[in-house]
Amino acid sequence: VLQGYGMTETSPVINVNPITRIKDATVGPPVADTIEKVVSLDDGKELGPGEIGELMAYGPQIMKGYWNNEEATKETLTEPGWIATGDIVSLDEEGYVTILDRKKEMIKYKGYQIAPAELEALLLEHPDVVDSAVIPKRDAEAGEVPKAFVLLREGKDVSADELMGFVAERVAPYKKVREIEFVEAIPKTASGKILRRELIEQERAKTAG
């Protein structure tokens, strides 16, 4: 069994982790006759290895378009033959793809787009953090700001300000975490996917209350 990646619109696979060179936490490089690139969410320019953006793919398996839906086709096939997958990824020097987020889950801060998974990964680099989840919190001025839910290691007592500073030192100013709430657990599915929607609904309920 090999791990692959694709979607209905790519008939259905564009990446496979080769059995001879599997890289954990990736979906592998593109399959034969398939070209991929990662583009900036801000200006659509192609990004380099390790940078985070939207995955674009080109190949013979890419669909021609949606039946009787020209508008949806234009939104998905943004360049001739290229499909915008809607997945936020990073690409390494060998072309292996790591999927981080869905574009629809991006935090929209003053016109900028922020990937929650990027901030979660940075928080997990702190030695006192066991787990984290980042969601958009509504803000009158910015539209949305990143709020993090953090589970600390037992016996640790790091402050929210320290963690926010830890992240701020490693990201552009607009990506800074603006609020941290310490929790006893991060809600997840059976497969380990963060239930961000549940956290968002809890946050909105607190605001409404």
MARBA-3410 file (N, C-alpha, C, O; in Angstrom, 1 decimal):
209
0.8,-1.2,0.0,0.0,0.0,0.0,0.9,1.2,0.0,1.8,1.4,0.8 ~ 0.6,2.2,-0.9,1.4,3.4,-1.0,0.5,4.6,-0.7,-0.7,4.6,-1.1 ~ 1.0,5.6,0.0,0.3,6.8,0.3,0.3,7.7,-0.9,1.4,8.0,-1.4 ~ -0.8,8.2,-1.4,-0.9,9.1,-2.5,-1.8,10.3,-2.1,-2.3,10.4,-1.1 ~ -1.9,11.2,-3.1,-2.6,12.4,-2.9,-3.2,12.8,-4.3,-2.6,12.7,-5.3
-4.5,13.3,-4.2,-5.1,13.8,-5.4,-6.5,14.2,-5.1,-6.9,14.3,-3.9 ~ -7.3,14.4,-6.1,-8.7,14.8,-6.0,-9.5,14.4,-7.2,-8.9,14.0,-8.2 ~ -10.8,14.4,-7.1,-11.6,14.0,-8.3,-11.1,14.7,-9.6,-11.1,14.1,-10.6 ~ -10.8,16.0,-9.5,-10.4,16.8,-10.6,-9.1,16.4,-11.2,-8.7,16.9,-12.3 ~ -8.3,15.5,-10.5,-7.0,15.1,-11.0,-7.0,13.6,-11.4,-5.9,13.0,-11.5
-8.1,13.0,-11.5,-8.3,11.7,-12.1,-7.5,10.4,-11.6,-7.0,9.7,-12.4 ~ -7.3,10.2,-10.3,-7.5,11.1,-9.2,-6.2,11.4,-8.5,-6.2,12.0,-7.4 ~ -5.0,10.9,-9.0,-3.8,11.1,-8.2,-2.7,12.0,-8.9,-2.6,11.9,-10.1 ~ -2.0,12.8,-8.1,-0.9,13.6,-8.7,0.4,13.4,-7.9,1.4,13.8,-8.3 ~ 0.3,12.8,-6.7,1.5,12.5,-5.9,1.4,11.1,-5.3,0.3,10.6,-5.0
2.6,10.5,-5.2,2.7,9.2,-4.6,4.0,9.1,-3.8,5.0,9.5,-4.4 ~ 4.0,8.6,-2.6,5.2,8.4,-1.9,5.9,7.1,-2.3,5.3,6.0,-2.0 ~ 7.0,7.1,-3.1,7.6,5.9,-3.6,8.0,4.9,-2.5,8.6,5.4,-1.5 ~ 7.8,3.7,-2.7,8.1,2.7,-1.7,9.6,2.6,-1.3,10.0,2.2,-0.2 ~ 10.4,3.0,-2.3,11.9,3.0,-2.1,12.4,4.2,-1.4,13.5,4.2,-0.8
11.6,5.3,-1.4,12.1,6.6,-0.7,11.0,7.3,-0.1,10.7,8.5,-0.4 ~ 10.3,6.7,0.9,9.2,7.3,1.6,9.7,8.4,2.5,10.7,8.2,3.2 ~ 9.0,9.5,2.5,9.3,10.5,3.5,8.1,10.7,4.4,7.0,11.1,3.9 ~ 8.3,10.5,5.7,7.1,10.6,6.6,6.6,12.0,6.6,7.3,13.0,6.4 ~ 5.3,12.1,6.8,4.5,13.4,6.8,4.4,14.1,5.5,3.9,15.2,5.4
4.8,13.4,4.4,4.6,14.0,3.1,3.7,13.0,2.3,3.4,11.9,2.7 ~ 3.2,13.5,1.1,2.5,12.7,0.2,3.3,12.3,-1.0,2.8,11.8,-2.0 ~ 4.6,12.6,-0.9,5.5,12.2,-1.9,5.7,13.2,-3.0,5.1,14.3,-3.0 ~ 6.5,12.9,-4.1,6.7,13.8,-5.2,5.6,13.6,-6.2,4.8,12.7,-6.1 ~ 5.5,14.5,-7.3,4.5,14.3,-8.3,4.7,13.0,-9.1,5.9,12.5,-9.2
3.7,12.4,-9.6,3.8,11.2,-10.4,4.3,11.6,-11.8,4.5,12.7,-12.1 ~ 4.6,10.5,-12.6,5.2,10.8,-13.9,4.3,11.7,-14.8,3.1,11.7,-14.7 ~ 5.0,12.6,-15.5,4.3,13.5,-16.5,3.5,14.6,-15.7,2.7,15.2,-16.3 ~ 3.8,14.8,-14.5,3.1,15.8,-13.7,4.1,16.8,-13.2,5.1,16.5,-12.6 ~ 3.7,18.1,-13.3,4.5,19.2,-12.8,3.8,19.9,-11.7,2.6,20.1,-11.8
4.5,20.3,-10.7,3.8,21.0,-9.6,4.6,22.2,-9.2,5.9,22.3,-9.4 ~ 3.9,23.2,-8.6,4.6,24.4,-8.1,3.7,24.9,-6.9,2.6,24.5,-6.8 ~ 4.4,25.7,-6.1,3.7,26.3,-5.0,3.7,27.8,-5.2,4.7,28.4,-5.5 ~ 2.5,28.4,-5.1,2.4,29.9,-5.4,1.9,30.7,-4.2,1.2,30.1,-3.3 ~ 2.3,31.9,-4.1,2.0,32.8,-3.0,0.5,33.0,-2.9,-0.1,33.2,-4.0
0.0,33.1,-1.7,-1.4,33.4,-1.5,-1.7,34.9,-1.7,-2.9,35.3,-1.9 ~ -0.7,35.7,-1.7,-0.8,37.1,-1.8,-0.8,37.6,-3.2,-1.7,38.4,-3.6 ~ 0.2,37.1,-4.0,0.3,37.7,-5.4,0.4,36.6,-6.4,0.5,36.9,-7.6 ~ 0.3,35.3,-6.1,0.3,34.2,-7.1,1.7,33.9,-7.6,1.8,33.1,-8.5 ~ 2.7,34.5,-7.1,4.1,34.2,-7.6,4.6,32.9,-7.1,4.3,32.5,-6.0
5.4,32.2,-8.0,5.9,30.9,-7.6,6.9,31.1,-6.4,7.7,32.0,-6.4 ~ 6.8,30.1,-5.5,7.6,30.2,-4.3,8.7,29.1,-4.4,8.7,28.2,-5.2 ~ 9.7,29.2,-3.5,10.8,28.3,-3.5,10.6,27.2,-2.5,9.6,27.1,-1.8 ~ 11.6,26.2,-2.4,11.5,25.1,-1.5,11.3,25.6,0.0,12.0,26.5,0.4 ~ 10.4,24.9,0.7,10.2,25.2,2.1,9.2,26.4,2.3,8.7,26.5,3.5
8.9,27.1,1.3,7.9,28.2,1.5,6.5,27.7,1.4,6.2,26.7,0.8 ~ 5.6,28.4,2.1,4.2,27.9,2.2,3.3,28.7,1.3,3.3,29.9,1.3 ~ 2.5,27.9,0.5,1.5,28.5,-0.4,0.6,27.5,-1.0,0.5,26.4,-0.4 ~ -0.2,27.8,-2.0,-1.1,26.9,-2.6,-0.5,26.0,-3.7,0.3,26.5,-4.5 ~ -0.8,24.7,-3.6,-0.3,23.8,-4.6,-1.0,23.9,-5.9,-2.2,23.8,-6.0
-0.2,24.0,-7.0,-0.7,24.0,-8.4,-0.1,22.8,-9.1,1.0,22.4,-8.8 ~ -0.9,22.2,-9.9,-0.5,20.9,-10.6,-0.8,21.0,-12.1,-1.9,21.5,-12.5 ~ 0.0,20.4,-12.9,-0.2,20.4,-14.4,0.2,18.9,-14.9,1.2,18.4,-14.5 ~ -0.7,18.4,-15.7,-0.4,17.0,-16.2,-1.6,16.5,-17.0,-2.7,17.2,-17.1 ~ -1.4,15.4,-17.7,-2.5,14.8,-18.5,-3.7,14.4,-17.8,-4.8,14.2,-18.4
-3.6,14.2,-16.5,-4.8,13.7,-15.7,-5.6,14.8,-15.2,-6.7,14.6,-14.5 ~ -5.2,16.1,-15.4,-6.0,17.2,-14.9,-7.3,17.4,-15.8,-7.2,17.3,-17.0 ~ -8.4,17.6,-15.1,-9.7,17.7,-15.8,-9.7,18.9,-16.8,-8.8,19.8,-16.7 ~ -10.6,18.8,-17.7,-10.8,19.9,-18.7,-11.7,21.0,-18.2,-11.6,22.1,-18.7 ~ -12.5,20.7,-17.2,-13.4,21.7,-16.6,-14.6,21.0,-16.0,-14.8,19.8,-16.2
-15.4,21.8,-15.4,-16.7,21.4,-14.8,-17.8,21.5,-15.8,-17.9,22.5,-16.5 ~ -18.6,20.5,-15.9,-19.7,20.4,-16.9,-20.7,21.6,-16.6,-21.3,21.7,-15.5 ~ -20.9,22.4,-17.6,-21.8,23.5,-17.6,-21.6,24.5,-16.4,-22.6,25.0,-15.9 ~ -20.4,24.6,-16.0,-20.1,25.6,-14.9,-18.8,26.3,-15.2,-17.7,26.0,-14.7 ~ -18.9,27.3,-16.1,-17.7,28.0,-16.6,-17.0,28.8,-15.4,-15.8,28.9,-15.4
-17.9,29.3,-14.5,-17.3,30.2,-13.4,-16.4,29.3,-12.5,-15.3,29.7,-12.1 ~ -16.9,28.1,-12.1,-16.2,27.2,-11.2,-14.9,26.8,-11.9,-13.9,26.6,-11.3 ~ -15.0,26.5,-13.2,-13.8,26.1,-14.0,-12.7,27.1,-14.0,-11.6,26.8,-13.8 ~ -13.1,28.4,-14.2,-12.1,29.5,-14.2,-11.5,29.6,-12.8,-10.3,30.0,-12.7 ~ -12.3,29.4,-11.7,-11.7,29.5,-10.4,-10.7,28.4,-10.1,-9.8,28.6,-9.3
-10.9,27.3,-10.7,-10.1,26.1,-10.4,-8.9,26.0,-11.3,-7.8,25.7,-10.9 ~ -9.2,26.1,-12.6,-8.1,26.1,-13.7,-7.7,27.5,-13.9,-8.1,28.1,-14.9 ~ -6.8,28.0,-13.0,-6.4,29.4,-13.1,-5.5,29.7,-14.2,-5.3,30.9,-14.6 ~ -4.7,28.7,-14.7,-3.8,28.9,-15.8,-4.1,27.8,-16.8,-4.6,26.7,-16.3 ~ -3.9,27.9,-18.1,-4.1,26.8,-19.0,-3.4,25.5,-18.6,-2.2,25.5,-18.6
-4.2,24.5,-18.3,-3.7,23.2,-18.0,-3.3,23.0,-16.5,-3.0,21.9,-16.1 ~ -3.3,24.1,-15.7,-2.9,24.1,-14.3,-4.2,24.1,-13.4,-5.1,24.9,-13.6 ~ -4.2,23.3,-12.4,-5.3,23.3,-11.4,-4.8,23.8,-10.1,-3.7,23.5,-9.6 ~ -5.6,24.7,-9.5,-5.4,25.2,-8.2,-6.1,24.2,-7.2,-7.3,24.1,-7.2 ~ -5.3,23.5,-6.4,-5.8,22.4,-5.6,-6.6,22.9,-4.4,-7.5,22.2,-3.9
-6.3,24.1,-3.9,-7.0,24.6,-2.7,-6.3,24.1,-1.5,-6.8,24.4,-0.4 ~ -5.2,23.4,-1.6,-4.4,22.9,-0.5,-3.2,23.8,-0.2,-2.5,24.2,-1.2 ~ -3.0,24.1,1.0,-1.8,24.9,1.4,-0.7,23.9,1.8,-0.9,23.0,2.6 ~ 0.5,24.0,1.1,1.5,23.0,1.2,2.9,23.7,1.3,3.0,24.9,1.1 ~ 3.9,22.9,1.5,5.3,23.2,1.3,5.9,22.1,0.4,5.5,21.0,0.5
6.9,22.5,-0.3,7.5,21.6,-1.3,9.0,21.6,-1.0,9.6,22.7,-0.9 ~ 9.6,20.4,-0.8,11.0,20.4,-0.5,11.9,20.4,-1.8,11.3,20.4,-2.9 ~ 13.2,20.3,-1.6,14.1,20.4,-2.8,13.9,19.2,-3.7,14.3,19.3,-4.9 ~ 13.4,18.1,-3.3,13.2,16.9,-4.1,11.8,16.8,-4.6,11.4,15.8,-5.3 ~ 11.0,17.8,-4.4,9.6,17.8,-4.9,8.6,17.1,-4.0,7.4,17.0,-4.4
9.0,16.7,-2.8,8.0,16.0,-1.9,7.1,17.1,-1.3,7.6,18.1,-0.9 ~ 5.8,16.8,-1.3,4.8,17.7,-0.8,4.3,17.4,0.6,4.0,16.3,0.9 ~ 4.3,18.4,1.4,3.7,18.3,2.8,2.5,19.2,2.8,2.5,20.4,2.6 ~ 1.3,18.5,3.1,0.1,19.3,3.1,-0.1,19.8,4.5,0.0,19.1,5.5 ~ -0.4,21.1,4.6,-0.6,21.8,5.8,-2.0,22.2,6.2,-2.4,22.1,7.3
-2.7,22.7,5.2,-4.1,23.3,5.4,-4.9,23.3,4.2,-4.4,23.0,3.1 ~ -6.2,23.6,4.3,-7.0,23.9,3.2,-7.1,25.4,3.1,-7.1,26.1,4.1 ~ -7.1,25.9,1.9,-7.2,27.3,1.6,-8.4,28.0,2.3,-8.3,29.1,2.8 ~ -9.5,27.2,2.3,-10.7,27.8,2.9,-10.6,28.0,4.5,-11.4,28.6,5.1 ~ -9.5,27.4,5.1,-9.3,27.5,6.5,-8.4,28.6,6.9,-8.0,28.8,8.0
-7.9,29.3,5.9,-6.9,30.4,6.1,-7.5,31.5,6.9,-8.7,31.8,6.8 ~ -6.7,32.1,7.8,-7.1,33.3,8.6,-6.8,34.5,7.7,-5.7,34.7,7.2 ~ -7.8,35.4,7.6,-7.7,36.6,6.8,-7.5,37.8,7.7,-8.5,38.3,8.3 ~ -6.3,38.3,7.7,-5.9,39.4,8.5,-5.6,40.6,7.7,-4.5,40.6,7.0 ~ -6.4,41.6,7.7,-6.1,42.9,6.9,-5.7,42.6,5.5,-4.8,43.2,5.0
-6.4,41.7,4.8,-6.0,41.4,3.4,-5.0,40.3,3.2,-4.8,39.8,2.1 ~ -4.3,40.0,4.3,-3.3,38.9,4.3,-3.9,37.6,4.6,-5.0,37.5,5.3 ~ -3.3,36.5,4.2,-3.8,35.2,4.5,-2.8,34.4,5.3,-1.6,34.4,4.9 ~ -3.2,33.8,6.4,-2.3,33.1,7.3,-2.7,31.7,7.5,-3.9,31.4,7.7 ~ -1.8,30.8,7.3,-2.1,29.3,7.5,-2.0,28.9,8.9,-0.9,29.1,9.5
-3.1,28.5,9.5,-3.1,28.1,10.9,-2.0,27.0,11.2,-1.4,27.1,12.2 ~ -1.8,26.1,10.3,-0.9,25.0,10.5,0.6,25.5,10.6,1.4,24.9,11.4 ~ 0.9,26.6,10.0,2.2,27.2,10.1,2.5,27.6,11.5,3.5,27.4,12.1 ~ 1.5,28.3,12.1,1.6,28.8,13.5,1.6,27.7,14.5,2.3,27.7,15.5 ~ 0.8,26.6,14.2,0.7,25.5,15.1,2.1,24.8,15.1,2.5,24.4,16.2
2.7,24.6,14.0,4.0,24.0,13.9,5.1,24.8,14.7,5.9,24.2,15.3 ~ 5.0,26.1,14.6,6.0,26.9,15.3,5.7,26.8,16.9,6.7,26.7,17.6 ~ 4.5,26.8,17.3,4.2,26.6,18.7,4.7,25.3,19.2,5.2,25.2,20.4 ~ 4.6,24.2,18.4,5.1,22.9,18.8,6.6,22.8,18.9,7.2,21.9,19.5 ~ 7.3,23.8,18.3,8.8,23.9,18.5,9.2,24.3,19.9,10.3,24.1,20.3
8.3,24.9,20.6,8.6,25.4,22.0,8.7,24.2,22.9,7.8,23.3,22.8 ~ 9.7,24.0,23.7,9.9,22.8,24.5,8.8,22.5,25.5,8.7,21.4,26.0 ~ 8.0,23.6,25.9,7.0,23.4,26.9,5.6,23.1,26.3,4.7,22.9,27.0 ~ 5.5,23.1,25.0,4.2,22.9,24.3,4.1,21.4,23.8,4.9,20.9,23.1 ~ 2.9,20.8,24.2,2.6,19.4,23.7,1.8,19.5,22.5,2.0,18.7,21.6
0.8,20.4,22.4,-0.1,20.4,21.3,-0.7,21.8,21.2,-0.7,22.6,22.1 ~ -1.2,22.1,19.9,-1.7,23.4,19.7,-2.7,23.4,18.6,-2.7,22.5,17.7 ~ -3.6,24.4,18.6,-4.5,24.6,17.5,-4.7,26.1,17.3,-4.8,26.8,18.3 ~ -4.8,26.6,16.1,-4.9,28.0,15.8,-6.2,28.2,15.0,-6.4,27.5,14.0 ~ -7.0,29.2,15.3,-8.2,29.5,14.6,-8.3,31.0,14.4,-7.5,31.8,15.0
-9.2,31.4,13.4,-9.4,32.8,13.3,-10.4,33.3,14.3,-11.4,32.7,14.6 ~ -10.0,34.5,14.9,-10.9,35.1,15.9,-11.4,36.4,15.3,-10.5,37.2,14.8 ~ -12.7,36.7,15.3,-13.2,37.9,14.7,-12.6,39.2,15.4,-12.4,39.2,16.6 ~ -12.3,40.2,14.5,-11.7,41.4,15.1,-12.3,42.6,14.3,-12.2,42.6,13.0 ~ -12.7,43.6,15.0,-13.4,44.7,14.3,-12.5,45.5,13.4,-12.9,45.9,12.3
-11.2,45.6,13.7,-10.3,46.3,12.9,-9.6,45.5,11.8,-9.5,45.9,10.6 ~ -9.2,44.3,12.1,-8.4,43.5,11.2,-9.2,42.5,10.4,-8.7,41.9,9.4 ~ -10.5,42.2,10.8,-11.3,41.2,10.2,-11.2,39.9,11.0,-12.2,39.5,11.6 ~ -10.0,39.3,11.0,-9.7,38.1,11.8,-8.3,38.2,12.3,-7.4,38.8,11.7 ~ -8.0,37.6,13.5,-6.7,37.5,14.0,-6.5,36.1,14.5,-7.4,35.4,14.8
-5.2,35.6,14.5,-4.9,34.3,14.9,-5.0,34.1,16.5,-4.4,34.9,17.2 ~ -5.8,33.2,16.9,-5.9,32.8,18.3,-5.4,31.4,18.4,-5.8,30.5,17.7 ~ -4.6,31.1,19.4,-4.1,29.8,19.6,-4.6,29.1,20.9,-4.7,29.8,21.9 ~ -4.9,27.8,20.8,-5.2,27.0,22.0,-4.0,26.1,22.2,-3.6,25.5,21.3 ~ -3.5,26.1,23.4,-2.2,25.5,23.7,-2.3,24.5,24.9,-2.9,24.9,25.9
-1.8,23.3,24.7,-1.7,22.3,25.7,-0.2,22.3,26.2,0.7,21.9,25.3 ~ 0.1,22.6,27.4,1.4,22.6,27.9,1.8,21.2,28.5,1.0,20.4,28.9 ~ 3.1,21.0,28.5,3.6,19.8,29.2,3.3,19.9,30.7,3.3,20.9,31.3 ~ 3.1,18.7,31.2,2.8,18.6,32.7,3.9,19.3,33.5,5.0,19.0,33.4 ~ 3.4,20.2,34.4,4.4,20.8,35.3,5.0,22.1,34.8,5.7,22.8,35.5
4.7,22.4,33.5,5.3,23.6,32.9,4.3,24.8,33.1,3.1,24.6,33.1 ~ 4.8,26.0,33.2,4.0,27.2,33.5,4.4,28.4,32.6,4.5,29.5,33.1 ~ 4.7,28.1,31.3,5.1,29.2,30.5,3.9,30.2,30.2,2.8,29.7,30.2 ~ 4.2,31.5,30.1,3.1,32.4,30.0,2.7,32.6,28.5,3.4,32.2,27.6 ~ 1.5,33.1,28.3,0.9,33.4,27.0,1.8,34.4,26.3,2.1,34.3,25.1
2.3,35.4,27.0,3.1,36.4,26.4,4.4,35.8,25.9,4.9,36.2,24.8 ~ 5.0,34.9,26.6,6.2,34.3,26.2,6.0,33.5,24.9,6.9,33.5,24.0 ~ 4.9,32.7,24.9,4.7,31.9,23.7,4.4,32.8,22.5,4.8,32.5,21.3 ~ 3.6,33.9,22.7,3.4,34.8,21.5,4.6,35.5,21.1,4.8,35.7,19.9 ~ 5.5,35.8,22.0,6.8,36.3,21.6,7.7,35.3,20.9,8.4,35.7,19.9
7.6,34.1,21.3,8.3,33.0,20.6,8.0,32.9,19.2,8.8,32.7,18.3 ~ 6.7,33.0,18.9,6.2,32.9,17.5,6.5,34.2,16.7,7.0,34.1,15.6 ~ 6.3,35.3,17.4,6.6,36.6,16.7,8.0,36.7,16.2,8.2,37.4,15.2 ~ 8.9,36.1,16.9,10.3,36.2,16.5,10.6,35.4,15.2,11.6,35.6,14.6 ~ 9.6,34.6,14.8,9.9,33.7,13.7,9.0,33.9,12.5,9.0,33.2,11.5
8.1,34.9,12.6,7.1,35.1,11.5,7.1,36.6,11.1,7.6,37.5,11.9 ~ 6.5,36.9,10.0,6.2,38.3,9.6,5.3,38.9,10.6,4.4,38.2,11.2 ~ 5.3,40.2,10.8,4.4,40.9,11.8,3.0,40.5,11.7,2.3,40.4,12.7 ~ 2.5,40.4,10.4,1.0,40.2,10.3,0.6,38.8,10.7,-0.6,38.5,10.9 ~ 1.6,37.9,10.8,1.3,36.5,11.2,1.3,36.2,12.7,1.0,35.1,13.1
1.6,37.2,13.5,1.7,37.0,14.9,0.5,36.5,15.6,-0.6,36.9,15.2 ~ 0.6,35.6,16.5,-0.5,35.1,17.3,-0.9,36.2,18.3,-0.1,36.8,19.0 ~ -2.2,36.6,18.3,-2.7,37.7,19.0,-3.3,37.3,20.4,-3.4,38.2,21.3 ~ -3.6,36.1,20.6,-4.2,35.6,21.8,-3.9,34.1,22.0,-3.9,33.4,21.0 ~ -3.7,33.7,23.3,-3.5,32.3,23.6,-4.4,31.9,24.7,-4.5,32.6,25.7
-5.0,30.8,24.6,-5.8,30.2,25.7,-5.3,28.8,26.0,-5.1,28.0,25.1 ~ -4.9,28.5,27.2,-4.4,27.2,27.6,-5.6,26.3,27.9,-6.6,26.6,28.5 ~ -5.4,25.1,27.4,-6.5,24.1,27.4,-5.9,22.7,27.9,-4.7,22.5,28.0 ~ -6.8,21.8,28.3,-6.4,20.5,28.8,-6.3,19.5,27.6,-5.7,18.4,27.8 ~ -6.9,19.8,26.5,-6.9,18.9,25.3,-7.3,19.7,24.1,-8.0,20.7,24.1
-6.8,19.3,22.9,-7.1,19.8,21.6,-8.1,18.9,21.0,-7.8,17.7,20.8 ~ -9.3,19.3,20.6,-10.3,18.4,20.0,-9.8,17.9,18.6,-9.4,18.7,17.8 ~ -9.8,16.6,18.4,-9.4,16.1,17.1,-10.3,14.9,16.7,-11.0,14.3,17.5 ~ -10.2,14.6,15.4,-10.9,13.4,14.9,-10.2,12.2,15.2,-9.1,12.2,15.8 ~ -10.7,11.0,14.9,-10.1,9.7,15.2,-8.7,9.6,14.5,-7.8,8.9,14.9
-8.6,10.3,13.3,-7.4,10.2,12.5,-6.4,11.3,12.9,-5.3,11.4,12.3 ~ -6.7,12.1,13.9,-5.8,13.1,14.4,-5.9,14.5,13.8,-5.1,15.4,14.1 ~ -6.9,14.7,13.0,-7.1,16.0,12.4,-7.8,17.0,13.4,-8.7,16.6,14.1 ~ -7.2,18.2,13.5,-7.7,19.2,14.5,-9.2,19.6,14.1,-9.4,19.9,13.0 ~ -10.0,19.6,15.1,-11.4,20.0,14.8,-11.5,21.5,15.0,-12.1,22.0,16.0
-11.0,22.3,14.1,-11.0,23.7,14.2,-12.4,24.3,14.2,-12.6,25.3,15.0 ~ -13.3,23.7,13.5,-14.7,24.2,13.5,-15.3,24.2,14.9,-16.0,25.1,15.2 ~ -15.0,23.2,15.6,-15.5,23.1,17.0,-14.9,24.2,17.8,-15.7,24.8,18.6 ~ -13.7,24.5,17.7,-13.0,25.6,18.5,-13.6,26.9,18.0,-13.8,27.8,18.9 ~ -13.8,27.1,16.7,-14.4,28.4,16.2,-15.7,28.6,16.8,-16.1,29.7,17.2
-16.6,27.5,16.8,-17.9,27.7,17.3,-17.9,28.0,18.8,-18.7,28.8,19.3 ~ -17.0,27.4,19.5,-16.9,27.7,21.0,-16.5,29.1,21.2,-17.0,29.8,22.1 ~ -15.6,29.6,20.4,-15.1,31.0,20.5,-16.2,32.0,20.2,-16.4,33.0,20.9 ~ -17.0,31.7,19.2,-18.1,32.6,18.8,-19.2,32.6,19.8,-19.9,33.6,20.1 ~ -19.4,31.4,20.5,-20.4,31.3,21.5,-20.0,32.2,22.7,-20.9,32.8,23.3
-18.7,32.2,23.0,-18.3,33.0,24.2,-18.4,34.5,23.9,-18.8,35.2,24.7 ~ -18.2,34.8,22.6,-18.3,36.2,22.2,-19.7,36.7,22.2,-20.1,37.8,22.7 ~ -20.6,35.8,21.8,-22.1,36.1,21.7,-22.6,36.2,23.1,-23.5,37.0,23.4 ~ -22.1,35.4,24.0,-22.5,35.4,25.4,-22.1,36.6,26.2,-22.4,36.7,27.4
END
